[in-house]
């Protein structure tokens, strides 16, 4: 079975997000001053072949923990759907 994973990696809420802070500070320059507290992360998509959704989910979780996310500074969430 083939699955598609959609992964969002974000800075931990307890840590400063310099990119998000810079974007937040610039919102007023483009007449969007009502927007604040911007956080910027990564969106990753991947395809995986596995015998079941549970196995695919386990492999995606492992990939996030080992390679796609620095768990000291980032958190991740993902969704998985059969293709």
Residue pairs with C-beta under 8 A, 6 or more apart in sequence:
1 49
1 50
1 51
1 52
1 53
1 56
1 82
2 47
2 48
2 49
2 82
2 83
3 47
3 48
3 49
3 50
3 53
3 56
3 80
3 81
3 82
3 83
4 45
4 46
4 47
4 48
4 80
4 81
4 83
5 44
5 45
5 46
5 47
5 48
5 56
5 60
5 78
5 79
5 80
6 43
6 44
6 45
6 78
6 79
6 80
7 42
7 43
7 44
7 45
7 46
7 60
7 64
7 68
7 76
7 77
7 78
8 41
8 42
8 43
8 44
8 76
8 77
8 78
9 41
9 42
9 43
9 44
9 64
9 68
9 69
9 74
9 75
9 76
10 39
10 41
10 74
10 75
10 76
11 17
11 20
11 39
11 40
11 41
11 73
11 74
12 73
12 74
12 75
13 39
15 73
17 38
17 39
17 40
19 40
20 37
20 38
20 39
20 40
21 38
23 38
23 40
24 35
24 36
24 37
24 38
27 33
27 34
27 35
27 36
27 38
41 74
44 68
46 60
46 63
47 83
48 56
48 59
48 60
50 56
50 59
53 80
53 82
56 80
57 80
60 78
60 80
61 78
64 76
64 78
65 71
68 76
69 75
69 76
